């Protein structure tokens, strides 16, 4: 299939973009980058030019059906282009919008202030889109709410007609007391449950009276003025309320937060030991999908409370729930050889994310923490980086220790993966009792991590590289690596370190020989080499993203052993 790399280097849109910026590229060039590849017999730039020429001024109003009329464009590419256009339009609308966005309870009170002194009870519904922009303000009923409960169909028939994504109910109490009555709670419960089925979230139920107001949403957030979720995972307030009550049915052994959470390695390890995650943050959208696919069912309150955050730099540390342990595998690329060891000077700002950990520790003062990173952190910048980390953490009163541990030596996992673990305690007594786990005999084998049935797409048989591999890849249950010009056999009987580079395509994924031929490891096998359970869910995203996710992840059995020693030291 013709791709951008097939075009002479000087004319490649990507190279132009990197060297000269977007203004140097034509619309055809920009679309070619987005498409990534052409179709059989048609170069990607030719395909891009065909689309631009055909739709030209109507491009921003393009539909999926329009794109499917272009010869060779299938559903996948049509969705790819359409989603990009929709995203651009969404950002433009938000920046130039005259719409009224309902951000918080104060906005609701402003809209419904006039019913505060009404002598009859009013029930008002705000219909909102996915950005929480007001579509319609509608009075549903006037009269005593405790005489006849409003039926959900009266709300959702209008909500569906107006294509609302979310709703907010507002009710006044002529008595002057904003305390929710039993009937108020029943109305909210009925509407909330119906909203679940309809896919329209009841964001809040606000009661207005002379003596103040009551917001169910604000109450669930411990009376803090927190904005409604304007984009992402939405949930009705009564689902939050019921979930919140369920937390206390089985009291966790400890609570923790999961920063730079990736796909939840720390979450799994800590949950296995009786911990409960009360806050997590992960910026990468595909990693968020994997995280949610695996933990939503078992920890609904984490997601439904709005405590599964994206960009940690935009989270106010005061809004994070209290917790016992902090776990953070903060971005390691700036400190790794592959990341050119830029450290805190990393141009992408990834090195500075460590200081977000510091501000959270300063505010919340948990009992202990584990920070995980590449072993090069220890020697980065001649030891200056680790000194900065120690200094910042010790300023907060933490007692710190660290050790470089290998998954194959401490986690009974057949992967040669060395990582530094920095452990801190607030109390000297617990610190004195803590020790890193002892080495353990490696019992698991490469064979135990391999799948018996593998899709043929992972095999190199009859592919160009096969001729270069077949003479060297000759042993089963042995991991090989393609090093551009030669094959490297790993003779240690373990898998080499899995890295995020596996997601960059090419031949970065380790290679093995089985009964069907020569192939690369599957994403599921990479999960096995990190100690993930067999039941761990791989969502419907690209293999390249899955490879990247497992390369960025942690060895779960090893983290579990370190965490268990912390629990023992704290005598929890």
C-alpha positions in Angstrom: 0.0 0.0 0.0 1.6 3.4 -1.0 2.5 5.4 2.0 4.1 8.8 2.7 7.5 7.1 3.0 7.2 6.2 -0.7 7.3 9.8 -1.7 10.8 11.4 -2.3 12.1 12.6 1.1 12.3 16.2 0.1 8.6 16.3 -0.8 7.3 14.3 2.2 4.7 16.3 4.2 6.0 15.2 7.6 9.5 16.4 6.9 8.2 19.7 5.6 6.0 20.1 8.7 8.9 19.4 11.1 11.3 21.7 9.3 9.1 24.6 8.1 5.9 24.4 10.1 2.3 24.0 9.0 2.1 27.2 7.0 4.6 25.7 4.5 2.2 22.8 3.7 -0.8 22.8 1.4 -4.2 21.5 2.5 -3.4 18.3 0.5 -0.1 17.8 2.4 -1.9 18.2 5.7 -4.6 15.8 4.8 -2.0 13.3 3.5 -0.4 13.2 7.0 -3.7 12.6 8.5 -4.5 9.7 6.1 -1.1 8.2 6.6 -1.4 5.8 3.7 -3.1 5.6 0.3 -5.0 2.8 -1.2 -4.2 0.1 -3.8 -2.8 1.8 -6.8 -3.2 5.4 -5.5 -0.5 7.3 -3.7 -1.6 9.0 -0.4 -1.0 12.5 -1.8 -3.1 11.7 -4.8 -5.9 10.4 -2.5 -5.7 13.5 -0.4 -5.8 15.8 -3.4 -8.9 13.9 -4.7 -10.7 14.5 -1.4 -9.7 18.2 -1.2 -10.7 18.9 -4.8 -14.1 17.1 -4.5 -15.3 18.8 -1.3 -13.1 22.0 -1.2 -15.3 24.7 0.5 -17.7 22.1 1.9 -14.9 20.2 3.6 -15.8 21.3 7.1 -19.3 20.1 6.6 -18.3 16.8 5.2 -20.1 13.7 6.3 -19.1 10.0 6.6 -21.4 9.2 3.7 -19.7 11.9 1.6 -16.3 10.4 2.2 -17.5 6.9 1.4 -18.3 8.2 -2.2 -14.6 8.6 -2.8 -13.3 5.5 -4.6 -11.2 3.4 -2.3 -12.2 5.1 0.9 -13.5 2.6 3.4 -15.3 3.2 6.7 -12.1 3.3 8.8 -10.5 6.2 6.8 -13.8 7.9 6.5 -14.2 7.9 10.3 -10.6 9.0 10.7 -11.1 12.1 8.6 -14.6 12.9 9.9 -13.4 12.7 13.5 -10.5 15.1 12.9 -12.9 17.6 11.3 -15.4 17.2 14.1 -12.7 17.8 16.7 -11.5 20.9 15.0 -15.0 22.2 14.8 -15.6 21.4 18.4 -12.6 23.4 19.6 -13.5 26.3 17.3 -17.1 26.4 18.7 -15.9 26.3 22.2 -13.4 29.2 21.7 -15.9 31.3 19.7 -19.1 30.2 21.2 -21.9 32.5 22.4 -23.6 29.5 24.0 -24.3 29.5 27.7 -22.1 26.8 29.3 -23.4 25.5 32.6 -20.2 25.0 34.5 -21.3 24.7 38.1 -24.1 25.2 40.6 -23.7 29.0 40.6 -24.6 29.1 36.9 -27.7 27.0 37.7 -28.7 29.4 40.5 -28.4 32.4 38.1 -30.7 30.8 35.6 -33.4 29.9 38.2 -33.1 32.6 40.8 -36.6 33.9 40.0 -38.3 30.8 41.4 -36.8 31.2 44.8 -39.7 33.2 46.2 -42.5 31.5 44.3 -45.4 30.3 46.5 -45.9 27.2 44.4 -43.4 24.5 43.8 -41.8 24.5 40.4 -39.7 21.8 38.7 -37.5 23.1 36.0 -35.2 21.1 33.6 -32.1 22.4 31.9 -31.4 20.4 28.7 -27.6 20.4 27.9 -25.4 19.2 25.1 -22.2 17.2 25.7 -20.3 20.4 26.5 -23.0 21.3 29.0 -24.1 24.2 26.8 -27.8 25.1 27.4 -30.1 23.9 24.7 -33.4 24.6 26.5 -34.8 25.7 29.9 -38.2 24.0 30.4 -40.7 24.2 33.3 -42.0 20.7 33.8 -44.5 21.2 36.5 -46.0 23.8 38.9 -47.7 22.5 42.0 -46.9 20.4 45.1 -44.3 17.9 44.1 -45.2 15.6 47.0 -48.7 15.1 45.6 -47.7 13.4 42.4 -44.2 12.5 41.3 -43.3 13.6 37.8 -42.9 10.8 35.3 -39.5 10.3 33.6 -41.2 10.2 30.1 -42.2 13.9 30.6 -38.5 14.8 30.9 -36.9 12.5 28.4 -39.3 13.0 25.6 -38.3 16.6 25.5 -34.6 15.8 26.1 -34.6 13.4 23.2 -36.3 15.9 21.0 -33.7 18.5 21.8 -30.8 15.9 21.5 -29.7 16.6 25.0 -26.7 14.7 26.4 -27.3 15.8 30.0 -29.9 17.4 32.1 -30.1 19.3 35.4 -33.3 19.5 37.5 -34.1 22.6 39.6 -36.8 22.6 42.3 -37.9 25.4 44.7 -39.1 25.0 48.3 -41.6 27.7 49.2 -41.1 26.9 52.9 -37.6 28.5 52.7 -35.8 25.3 53.8 -33.6 23.9 51.0 -33.2 20.5 52.7 -34.2 17.7 50.2 -37.4 15.9 51.1 -38.1 12.2 50.7 -40.1 13.1 47.5 -37.2 15.1 46.1 -34.9 12.1 46.5 -37.5 9.8 44.9 -37.9 12.1 41.9 -34.1 12.3 41.4 -33.7 8.5 41.8 -36.4 7.8 39.2 -35.0 10.3 36.8 -31.5 9.2 37.4 -32.3 5.5 36.7 -34.2 6.4 33.6 -31.3 8.5 32.4 -29.0 5.6 32.8 -31.2 3.6 30.4 -31.6 6.5 28.0 -28.0 7.5 28.0 -28.8 11.0 29.2 -27.1 11.8 32.5 -28.8 13.7 35.3 -25.9 15.9 36.3 -27.5 17.6 39.3 -30.7 18.2 41.2 -30.6 21.7 42.7 -33.1 22.9 45.4 -33.6 26.6 45.8 -35.2 28.3 48.8 -35.0 31.7 50.7 -32.6 30.2 53.2 -30.1 28.9 50.6 -29.8 26.1 48.1 -28.9 22.4 48.1 -27.0 20.7 45.2 -26.8 16.9 45.3 -23.7 17.1 43.1 -22.0 19.6 45.4 -22.9 17.5 48.5 -21.4 14.4 46.9 -18.2 16.5 46.4 -18.0 17.3 50.1 -19.6 20.7 49.6 -16.8 21.9 47.4 -17.6 24.1 44.5 -16.4 21.8 41.7 -17.4 22.2 38.0 -19.5 19.7 36.3 -17.7 17.3 34.0 -17.9 19.1 30.6 -16.3 16.4 28.5 -15.6 12.7 29.0 -17.1 10.2 31.4 -20.6 11.4 32.6 -22.7 9.9 35.3 -25.9 10.8 37.0 -25.7 12.1 40.6 -27.9 9.4 42.1 -25.7 6.7 40.6 -22.8 8.6 42.4 -24.8 8.7 45.6 -25.5 4.9 45.5 -22.0 4.1 44.6 -20.7 6.3 47.4 -22.7 4.4 49.9 -21.4 1.1 48.6 -17.8 2.1 49.4 -18.4 1.5 53.1 -19.9 -2.0 52.7 -16.5 -3.5 52.4 -14.0 -1.2 54.0 -10.7 -1.3 52.2 -7.5 -2.2 53.9 -6.0 1.1 52.6 -6.7 3.7 50.0 -4.4 4.9 47.2 -4.1 7.2 44.2 -2.7 6.1 40.9 -0.8 8.9 39.1 0.4 8.6 35.5 -1.6 5.4 35.7 -1.1 4.0 32.3 -3.2 0.9 32.0 -3.4 0.2 35.8 -0.4 -1.9 36.8 -0.2 -0.2 40.2 -3.9 -0.4 40.5 -3.9 -4.1 40.0 -1.1 -4.8 42.4 -2.6 -2.6 45.2 -6.1 -4.0 44.7 -4.7 -7.5 45.0 -3.5 -6.6 48.5 -6.9 -5.1 49.6 -6.4 -1.5 48.6 -9.0 0.8 47.0 -8.1 3.4 44.3 -9.8 6.8 45.1 -8.2 8.9 42.4 -6.3 8.2 39.2 -4.9 10.3 36.3 -3.8 9.3 32.8 -3.4 11.7 29.9 -3.2 9.2 27.0 -6.7 8.5 25.6 -6.0 5.0 24.5 -4.4 4.1 27.9 -7.6 5.6 29.5 -9.7 3.2 27.4 -7.7 0.2 28.6 -7.8 1.4 32.2 -11.6 2.0 32.1 -12.3 -1.4 30.4 -10.6 -3.2 33.3 -11.6 -1.2 36.4 -15.0 0.3 35.8 -16.9 -2.8 36.7 -15.0 -3.2 40.0 -14.5 0.4 41.1 -17.4 2.4 39.7 -17.1 5.2 42.2 -13.6 6.1 40.9 -15.0 6.8 37.5 -18.5 8.1 38.4 -17.2 10.6 41.0 -15.1 12.4 38.4 -11.9 11.2 40.0 -10.4 9.6 36.9 -8.6 12.6 35.6 -6.7 13.3 32.4 -4.1 16.0 32.6 -2.7 16.0 36.2 -1.2 19.5 35.7 -4.8 20.9 35.6 -6.0 19.1 38.7 -6.2 21.1 42.0 -4.5 19.0 44.6 -7.2 20.1 47.1 -9.8 18.4 45.1 -8.2 15.0 45.4 -9.7 12.7 48.1 -7.6 11.8 51.1 -5.6 8.6 50.7 -3.0 6.4 52.4 -0.6 5.6 49.5 0.5 7.4 46.4 1.8 5.3 43.4 3.4 7.0 40.4 5.3 5.6 37.5 6.1 9.1 36.4 7.2 9.5 32.7 10.5 7.7 32.3 11.4 8.6 28.7 13.2 11.8 29.7 15.5 9.8 31.9 16.0 6.7 29.7 18.6 6.1 27.0 15.8 5.9 24.4 14.6 9.3 25.6 18.1 10.8 25.3 18.3 11.3 29.0 16.9 14.9 28.9 15.5 14.6 32.4 14.0 17.8 33.9 15.0 19.7 30.8 12.8 17.5 28.6 11.3 19.8 25.9 7.9 18.0 26.2 7.7 18.9 29.9 7.5 15.2 30.9 10.4 15.5 33.3 8.7 18.3 35.2 5.7 16.2 36.0 7.6 15.0 39.0 6.8 18.3 40.7 3.1 17.5 40.3 3.7 14.6 42.6 5.5 16.9 45.0 2.6 19.3 45.2 0.1 16.5 45.8 2.2 15.0 48.5 2.6 18.4 50.2 -1.1 18.9 50.3 -2.3 15.4 51.2 0.6 14.0 53.3 -0.1 10.3 52.7 1.5 7.6 54.9 3.7 6.3 52.1 4.5 6.3 48.4 6.2 4.4 45.6 7.7 6.1 42.6 8.9 3.9 39.8 11.3 4.8 36.9 14.0 3.5 34.7 17.3 2.6 36.4 19.1 5.4 34.6 17.4 7.8 36.9 19.9 6.8 39.5 22.9 8.0 37.4 21.2 10.7 35.3 23.1 14.0 35.1 25.9 12.5 37.2 23.5 11.9 40.1 22.1 15.4 40.2 18.6 14.4 39.2 18.1 11.8 41.9 19.5 14.3 44.4 16.8 16.9 43.4 14.2 14.2 43.8 15.4 13.3 47.3 15.7 16.9 48.3 12.2 17.8 47.3 10.7 14.8 49.0 12.7 15.2 52.2 11.6 18.8 52.4 8.1 17.4 52.9 9.2 15.3 55.8 9.5 12.0 54.1 12.1 9.4 54.9 13.4 8.0 51.5 15.1 4.9 50.3 15.5 3.4 46.8 16.6 0.2 45.1 17.0 -1.1 41.5 15.0 -4.3 41.2 14.8 -6.7 38.3 11.5 -8.4 37.4 13.2 -11.7 36.8 14.9 -11.7 40.2 12.3 -10.1 42.4 9.0 -10.7 40.6 9.2 -14.3 39.4 8.5 -13.0 35.9 10.7 -14.1 32.9 11.6 -10.6 31.8 14.9 -8.8 32.2 13.4 -5.5 33.4 15.4 -3.3 35.8 13.6 -0.4 37.4 14.3 1.9 40.3 11.8 2.0 43.1 11.8 5.0 45.4 9.9 4.4 48.6 9.0 7.1 51.1 7.4 7.1 54.6 6.0 10.0 56.6 6.8 8.2 59.9 10.3 7.2 61.0 9.0 4.1 62.8 7.5 2.6 59.6 10.6 3.6 57.6 12.8 1.8 60.0 10.7 -1.4 59.6 10.7 -1.3 55.9 13.0 -3.4 53.6 12.8 -4.2 50.0 11.9 -7.8 49.2 14.5 -10.5 48.9 15.4 -12.1 45.6 13.1 -15.0 44.6 13.8 -18.0 42.4 12.5 -17.6 38.9 10.0 -20.4 38.3 8.0 -19.1 35.4 9.3 -19.7 31.9 9.1 -18.1 28.6 6.9 -21.0 27.5 4.4 -20.2 30.3 3.9 -16.7 28.8 3.2 -17.8 25.2 -0.2 -18.3 23.7 -1.1 -21.6 22.1 -3.3 -20.1 19.4 -2.0 -17.0 17.6 -3.5 -15.0 14.7 -1.6 -15.4 11.5 -1.1 -11.6 11.2 1.7 -11.9 13.8 3.8 -14.4 11.6 6.6 -13.3 9.3 6.1 -16.4 7.1 6.3 -15.3 3.4 7.0 -11.7 4.4 10.2 -9.8 3.3 12.0 -10.1 6.6 11.4 -13.9 6.8 14.5 -14.6 4.6 16.7 -12.7 7.0 15.2 -14.4 10.1 14.9 -18.0 9.1 18.6 -18.9 9.4 19.0 -17.5 12.9 15.6 -18.0 14.6 15.9 -21.7 15.1 15.1 -22.5 18.8 11.7 -22.6 20.3 10.9 -21.0 23.7 13.8 -18.5 23.0 13.3 -14.8 22.4 15.0 -13.1 19.5 15.4 -9.5 18.5 15.9 -8.0 15.0 18.7 -5.4 15.2 18.2 -3.9 11.7 21.1 -5.9 10.2 21.3 -8.9 12.3 19.3 -11.2 14.7 20.1 -11.2 18.4 19.4 -14.3 20.4 18.6 -13.8 24.1 20.5 -16.6 25.8 19.3 -15.8 29.4 16.1 -17.8 28.9 14.0 -14.6 29.7 12.4 -11.9 27.6 14.4 -8.7 27.1 13.0 -5.5 28.5 9.7 -4.6 26.8 9.7 -0.9 25.8 7.3 1.6 24.5 9.2 1.5 21.2 7.3 -1.7 20.4 4.4 0.6 19.5 6.4 2.4 16.8 6.0 -0.3 14.3 8.8 -1.9 12.3 10.4 -4.8 14.1 10.8 -3.6 17.7 8.6 -6.4 19.1 10.6 -9.5 20.3 10.5 -12.5 18.0 10.0 -16.2 18.7 9.7 -19.5 16.8 6.7 -21.8 17.4 5.2 -24.8 15.5 3.6 -22.5 12.9 6.7 -20.4 12.1 8.5 -17.3 13.1 6.4 -14.5 14.6 6.5 -11.5 17.0 5.0 -11.6 20.4 1.4 -10.7 20.6 0.1 -7.8 22.9 -1.5 -10.5 25.1 1.9 -12.2 25.5 3.5 -8.9 26.4 0.9 -8.6 29.1 1.9 -12.0 30.3 5.5 -11.0 30.5 4.5 -8.1 32.7 2.6 -10.4 35.1 -0.9 -9.2 34.0 -3.7 -11.7 34.8 -5.2 -13.9 32.0 -8.5 -12.2 32.4 -7.1 -8.7 31.8 -9.1 -7.0 29.0 -7.5 -5.7 25.8 -9.9 -3.2 24.3 -10.5 -2.7 20.6 -7.6 -0.4 19.9 -4.6 -0.8 17.6 -1.9 -3.3 18.3 0.7 -0.5 18.2 -1.1 1.2 21.1 -1.3 -2.0 23.1 2.4 -2.7 22.5 3.2 0.8 23.7 1.0 0.4 26.8 2.6 -2.8 28.0 6.1 -1.5 27.2 5.3 1.5 29.4 3.8 -0.6 32.2 5.2 -2.3 35.3 5.9 -5.8 36.5 2.8 -6.4 38.7 4.1 -9.3 40.9 7.2 -7.2 41.7 5.2 -4.1 42.6 2.9 -6.2 44.7 5.9 -7.5 46.7 7.2 -4.0 47.4 3.7 -2.7 48.3 3.2 -5.7 50.7 6.4 -4.8 52.5 5.1 -1.2 52.9 1.9 -2.6 54.4 3.9 -4.7 56.9 6.0 -1.8 57.9 2.9 0.3 58.6 1.3 -2.6 60.4 -2.0 -2.1 58.5 
